[in-house]
Amino acid sequence: MIYNRLNDEVMETVFDYNITPEEWENIHGGAGKERYLQLIGEESANFDLALLFYRRGDKEKATYYANKLPFDYRNDFWRLVTHP
């Protein structure tokens, strides 16, 4: 978890769930962890968490994090993961 200065809250990221190097590569193409943690916002963190859990086959957790997203961003997520 990291501290989000914008809303004065602690925020979960994919790094709280033991993301593997392969999963990280698939989600962010190998971008550096430190840079990611410096720049990530709550919406992007929830999108990445939903994507991580969807790819792990945990649709319940993927849905939980996707439902935290604004409507349009949530629709983008579901289009991304379900469109062939």
C-alpha positions in Angstrom: 0.0 0.0 0.0 1.1 3.5 -0.7 0.1 6.8 0.6 -2.0 8.9 -1.8 -1.3 12.6 -1.1 -4.2 13.7 -3.4 -6.9 12.4 -1.1 -4.9 11.7 2.1 -5.5 7.9 2.0 -3.6 4.7 1.7 -4.0 3.1 -1.6 -3.6 -0.5 -2.7 -1.5 -1.4 -5.8 -0.6 -4.6 -7.6 2.5 -4.7 -5.5 0.4 -5.6 -2.4 -0.5 -8.8 -4.1 2.9 -10.4 -4.9 2.8 -9.5 -8.6 5.3 -11.7 -10.5 7.8 -10.2 -13.0 5.8 -11.8 -15.8 2.5 -10.3 -14.7 4.1 -6.9 -14.2 5.6 -7.1 -17.8 2.1 -7.9 -19.2 0.4 -5.1 -17.3 3.0 -2.3 -17.7 5.6 -3.5 -20.1 8.4 -3.5 -17.6 8.0 0.1 -16.3 9.9 0.6 -13.1 8.2 -0.1 -9.8 9.4 3.1 -8.1 8.3 5.3 -11.0 4.9 3.6 -11.1 4.4 4.1 -7.3 5.3 7.8 -7.7 2.8 8.4 -10.5 -0.1 6.0 -9.9 -3.5 7.4 -9.0 -6.3 5.6 -7.4 -8.3 5.0 -10.6 -5.2 3.5 -12.4 -4.3 1.4 -9.4 -7.8 -0.1 -9.3 -7.7 -0.7 -13.1 -4.4 -2.5 -12.7 -5.7 -4.5 -9.7 -8.8 -5.5 -11.7 -6.6 -6.5 -14.6 -4.2 -8.5 -12.4 -7.0 -10.5 -10.8 -8.9 -11.0 -14.1 -5.7 -12.5 -15.6 -5.2 -14.7 -12.5 -8.7 -16.1 -13.0 -10.2 -14.4 -9.9 -13.2 -12.8 -11.5 -14.7 -11.9 -8.1 -11.8 -9.7 -7.1 -11.5 -8.4 -10.6 -15.1 -7.3 -10.4 -14.6 -5.8 -7.0 -11.8 -3.5 -8.2 -13.5 -2.8 -11.6 -16.6 -1.6 -9.7 -14.5 1.0 -8.0 -13.8 2.7 -11.3 -15.9 5.5 -12.9 -18.5 4.2 -15.3 -16.7 4.9 -18.5 -13.3 3.6 -17.2 -15.1 0.4 -15.9 -16.6 -0.1 -19.4 -13.1 0.3 -20.9 -11.8 -2.3 -18.6 -14.5 -4.9 -19.4 -14.0 -4.2 -23.2 -10.3 -4.7 -22.8 -10.5 -8.1 -21.1 -13.5 -9.6 -22.9 -13.0 -8.4 -26.5 -11.0 -11.0 -28.5 
